[in-house]
Amino acid sequence: MCTRCFTQEHRSFPTWQAFEQFDLALTQKIQLSGGLHYSGQKQLARLPICTSYTCAACGTEWWLSEPDSAWRGFFLPKGQAKAHLTKLRGLDNVRGWVGLALLAGLLLGALWLLRNLINP
């Protein structure tokens, strides 16, 4: 991180306006000679596609995930972006297992209730 790229990371963009302000600053940094340049698209597993930018001055690779609907996006250095995405994927997996366990519990409860209503 340096003054030619960014000195602050963004774990999320709480509003669309916050992202627009950031996007304006990003555009200015890209247009600045010796600032950021586009490095390509990155994606980990089924997670959102990130746009990669590299700082010509300090060499930091930044990953940008733009907000979309409920997804709040982020702008983080590569290592932190990967860790952030891995953490979010883990949370999604936990939510999936909890949902499956709740569904199984409801199904077993309904079967128990039906059995007791049919054979009192």
ABEGO torsion letter per residue (X at the ends): XBAABBABBBABBABAAAAAAAAAAAAAAAABBGBBBBAEBBBBEABBBBBBBBBAAAGBBBBBBBBBEABAEBBBBAAAAAAAAAAAAAAAAAAAAAAAAAAAAAAAAAAAAAAAAABX
